[in-house]
């Protein structure tokens, strides 16, 4: 039996070492490449052509989603599973739309890693149950426009409507209209609540 060839991408060497040890304990899989950031991942994929990659979504420089997009633009059949520390549905949706083969919570690695690798290698898509639940709970919810995200990001920095209007070169009335739309789409009570929801869902990041 030919071993499943796996590439590991994470900016934490200890996490990569733990994954490599778990994979090395399996007779039907092996680690053939490692990378510490998105740019290294793109180069390492082209050089090693693994069967699949396990890649952190949040890395310095080029993030996991950007690396995923670049790899799949050159290798459309690439199977890449994204890792995250939390199940914000927006970043998960972005990665899945970019062609991710799966999504795994880092807290679930110990119990799901080996089964996930075999499932994805067999052509299946794998999503941790906790992440699938997050996606399902926000199914049909209104998505914020790019401008609404900009307005909310400014609000998260503590700016009043007048300051947000000046920063984005729009009227204060337009800011208020965007904020009403944001509160409605996120089912939030006020802007602080909206920011909290946006951080939890991955619409905004700290």
LINLIN-V383992 format. One record per run of one state. SS is the DSSP state (h for helix, s for strand, l for the rest). FROM is the first residue (numbers start at 1). TO is the last residue. If there is no record, write none. Layout:
ss: {SS:SS}
from: {FROM:FROM}
to: {TO:TO}
//
This chain:
ss: {l:s:l:h:l:s:l:h:l:s:l:h:l:s:l:h:l:s:h:l:s:l:h:l:h:l:h:l:h:l:h:l}
from: {1:4:10:13:25:29:36:38:49:52:57:64:75:80:85:89:98:102:106:122:126:128:129:138:146:157:161:169:172:187:191:202}
to: {3:9:12:24:28:35:37:48:51:56:63:74:79:84:88:97:101:105:121:125:127:128:137:145:156:160:168:171:186:190:201:206}
//
